Amino acid sequence: MARLKLNGALRTYSPLSRFLELEILTMGIDGKKQLWETLRDLAGLAARLPDVDFDELIERAERQRAELEPFRMRAGTKALAAPTVSTDLNRSSPSRDVP
């Protein structure tokens, strides 16, 4: 199913595939961090669940996000880079009969 997207490569893995996977993983980590913050602060679970270290869970999510970021940036740069233009004049110019 994942191959049925507009990534320029139907049967092979493309740079866009890697970038999308890392973006989704990043969103999951960010969502997890927000969940821990919500449970700790708004739901008041820190007092009701003293054995759960919400601060450590939040810090762990921040570390995971920081560790993932260079890979996400590199994949995004590769996937979204402008395509290179061929400088081969023989291929781009019309053919002429030269006497």
Secondary structure as the mmCIF struct_conf table of DSSP 4:
data_model
#
loop_
_struct_conf.conf_type_id
_struct_conf.id
_struct_conf.beg_label_comp_id
_struct_conf.beg_label_asym_id
_struct_conf.beg_label_seq_id
_struct_conf.end_label_comp_id
_struct_conf.end_label_asym_id
_struct_conf.end_label_seq_id
TURN_TY1_P TURN_TY1_P1 ALA A 2 ARG A 3
BEND BEND1 LEU A 4 GLY A 8
BEND BEND2 LEU A 10 THR A 12
HELX_RH_AL_P HELX_RH_AL_P1 PRO A 15 ASP A 41
TURN_TY1_P TURN_TY1_P2 LEU A 42 LEU A 42
BEND BEND3 ALA A 43 ALA A 43
HELX_RH_AL_P HELX_RH_AL_P2 LEU A 45 ARG A 48
TURN_TY1_P TURN_TY1_P3 PRO A 50 ASP A 51
BEND BEND4 VAL A 52 VAL A 52
HELX_RH_AL_P HELX_RH_AL_P3 PHE A 54 LEU A 80
BEND BEND5 ALA A 81 ALA A 81
HELX_LH_PP_P HELX_LH_PP_P1 ALA A 82 SER A 86
HELX_RH_AL_P HELX_RH_AL_P4 LEU A 89 SER A 92
BEND BEND6 SER A 93 SER A 93
HELX_LH_PP_P HELX_LH_PP_P2 PRO A 94 SER A 95
#
